[in-house]
Amino acid sequence: MNPIAHQPDSLPAPGPGALAQSEALVAQLRAELEAAGGWLPFDRYMERALYSPGFGYYSGGARKFGLRGDDGSDFVTAPELSPLFAPTLARPVAEALQASGTRNLLEFGAGTGKLAAGLVNALDELGVEFDSYSIVDLSGELRERQRETIEAAAPALAAKVRWLDALPEQFEGVVIGNEVLDAMPVKLFANLGGVWHERGVVWRDEAFAFEDRPVTRSGPADHALLAEIETFGENYVTETHDAARAFIRTVCTMLTRGAAFFIDYGFPQHEYYHAQRAQGTLMCHYRHRAHGDPFLYPGLQDITAHVEFTGIAEAGVEAGADLLGFTSQARFLMNAGITDALSSIDPTDTTRFLPAANAVQKLLSEAEMGELFKVIAFSRGLTETLKAFSSGDRSHTL
Ligand SMILES: C[S@@+](CC[C@H](N)C(=O)[O-])C[C@H]1O[C@@H](n2cnc3c(N)ncnc32)[C@H](O)[C@@H]1O
């Protein structure tokens, strides 16, 4: 059963080309569903809806990032929102490069390329030399857009930026990922009357719909985690994050010296599996409207879930990395000097200062991104902590 009614009438309709692309993805998904016996685990549906070559949301032609729905975009991220985000993040990145004696950077899921361009320019201004800035993205389609952004905004440094098709086995340097973990497929589970069910996808009445199947001991669920989750009430729905944990294990195994920073929305485990989130955190974004229906226009809308940071921390430590810090985005950016960066803009120059101040307010405000977004960082071979985690570190809450 799909708990959220389709609301296509209240959302702007896609154009005919986009609809045809979505219909082609639906046909592929239906064929896969049929071959699998009529039921697909939700993480597989999400993976195909986001990353099916040529048709998925990130691997197809959707505009994705932007400030407003009328430009065809669906959501805005911190590097798009504020030009001060990248130079502020550059300070802890520079500190980690210098403390580890490394000279390479690697960004996952680089979006439009704005963060990469801002980081390389800011490192240059800080006088921090580096050899390479590599980008790894599941979205090949974004590569051209990233190259254009970087060539326009950082022409002197663009030659140091490269795109990798596969991860290196070992990496010494600093890894960055902004809003990458929330874009990884999640498994859905529903506790119905005390019994855990895995929520999967079926095709019924000419549409995709949810169908719950009791979890069996031999099934692929994380039984230890499910057993620990307190289910507040009769119908508790939540997610588990196998793909994000596996990704962090891979990154922290690859990182032989340096640090890795991941910025995203989410909570530590005790806040994640909580009465306030009895319907889980799955969320879809279409033209800057958030809603809960993952079956609307497959391939044309973003599907995300909040990050469960305790599992992320455990995965990194299991892989042998040290937890360098965990704090709110507001605390991290303030420790890293975002307010100094803002005060370097002349406040009487209102056309520059006011939008910059508004954007910084969004990044820091508790009611917007400041508290919901967190920064988690891992390290190898670093003995000192970074200024960005010098106060307000919440690693003990994980
Ligand atoms: C929400 S977007 C964020 C983009 C950008 N970092 C920003 O902040 O604007 C998520 C990005 O992560 C990428 N991504 C997801 N899983 C990935 C993985 N395993 N490796 C590399 N990129 C991945 C997606 O392709 C997408 O470009």
The ligand as an ORCA input file, in Angstrom:
! r2SCAN-3c Opt
* xyz 0 1
  C      22.310     15.443     -3.731
  S      23.560     15.356     -4.939
  C      24.781     16.418     -4.205
  C      25.658     17.093     -5.209
  C      26.706     18.082     -4.692
  N      27.644     17.452     -3.795
  C      26.101     19.283     -4.034
  O      26.233     19.426     -2.830
  O      25.500     20.098     -4.739
  C      24.210     13.738     -4.707
  C      25.314     13.338     -5.666
  O      25.977     12.166     -5.144
  C      26.292     11.318     -6.218
  N      26.543      9.954     -5.684
  C      25.682      9.147     -5.029
  N      26.277      7.978     -4.714
  C      27.557      8.068     -5.142
  C      28.685      7.194     -5.109
  N      28.596      5.978     -4.565
  N      29.831      7.610     -5.654
  C      29.926      8.826     -6.222
  N      28.892      9.701     -6.295
  C      27.718      9.328     -5.771
  C      25.105     11.457     -7.142
  O      25.392     11.024     -8.449
  C      24.849     12.956     -7.058
  O      25.625     13.648     -8.012
*
